[in-house]
């Protein structure tokens, strides 16, 4: 009798622990992703602040101090929510990395057609899914903004497509 009661109690504790793990696991994943996004925003804001301080101190001409990337995932209904957020974050990081040399460049001397050429039709791999980037709009100013769409890449090669 005592062994059955002990066994039932042990099974209850294990199943309760597993349930709590499942429920909290999703929340931890979401919070980790939000934390990573906030870290990226903080890093970008700190860089922007440093560039603005340098501009004010030297009274230099208008220069690019920040890169803002806005990614729209096409066919996002097929992708789970956390994967969408992760894909956006990874794509934004790749685009910032590719365009990082623009920071500090004078806006008036910049080849404005360069930005879409660097990003357009590039492929980004996110957790085994490939996305092809398509630039929709570029706003060139001290805070340069790039609006782009990420299309899921089919397994057929696209002519002129260059991998990241």
GIGICOR-V670666 format. One record per backbone hydrogen bond with DSSP energy under -1.0 kcal/mol. CO is the residue of the C=O (numbers start at 0). NH is the residue of the N-H. If there is no record, write none. Layout:
co=CO nh=NH
co=CO nh=NH
//
This chain:
co=0 nh=4
co=1 nh=5
co=2 nh=6
co=3 nh=7
co=4 nh=8
co=5 nh=9
co=6 nh=10
co=7 nh=11
co=8 nh=12
co=9 nh=13
co=10 nh=14
co=11 nh=15
co=12 nh=16
co=13 nh=17
co=14 nh=18
co=15 nh=19
co=16 nh=20
co=17 nh=21
co=18 nh=22
co=19 nh=23
co=20 nh=24
co=21 nh=25
co=22 nh=26
co=23 nh=27
co=24 nh=28
co=25 nh=29
co=26 nh=30
co=27 nh=31
co=28 nh=32
co=29 nh=33
co=30 nh=34
co=31 nh=35
co=32 nh=36
co=33 nh=37
co=34 nh=38
co=35 nh=39
co=36 nh=40
co=37 nh=41
co=38 nh=42
co=39 nh=43
co=40 nh=44
co=41 nh=45
co=42 nh=46
co=43 nh=47
co=44 nh=48
co=45 nh=49
co=46 nh=50
co=47 nh=51
co=48 nh=52
co=49 nh=53
co=50 nh=54
co=51 nh=55
co=52 nh=56
co=53 nh=57
co=54 nh=58
co=54 nh=59
co=61 nh=106
co=63 nh=103
co=65 nh=143
co=67 nh=145
co=69 nh=147
co=71 nh=149
co=74 nh=77
co=75 nh=78
co=79 nh=83
co=80 nh=84
co=81 nh=85
co=82 nh=86
co=83 nh=87
co=84 nh=88
co=85 nh=89
co=86 nh=90
co=87 nh=91
co=88 nh=92
co=89 nh=93
co=90 nh=94
co=91 nh=95
co=92 nh=96
co=93 nh=97
co=94 nh=98
co=98 nh=101
co=99 nh=102
co=101 nh=104
co=104 nh=63
co=109 nh=111
co=110 nh=113
co=112 nh=116
co=113 nh=117
co=114 nh=118
co=115 nh=119
co=118 nh=121
co=121 nh=132
co=123 nh=130
co=125 nh=128
co=128 nh=125
co=129 nh=152
co=130 nh=123
co=131 nh=150
co=132 nh=120
co=133 nh=148
co=136 nh=146
co=138 nh=144
co=141 nh=64
co=141 nh=65
co=143 nh=67
co=144 nh=138
co=145 nh=69
co=146 nh=135
co=146 nh=136
co=147 nh=71
co=148 nh=133
co=149 nh=73
co=150 nh=131
co=157 nh=160
co=161 nh=122
//
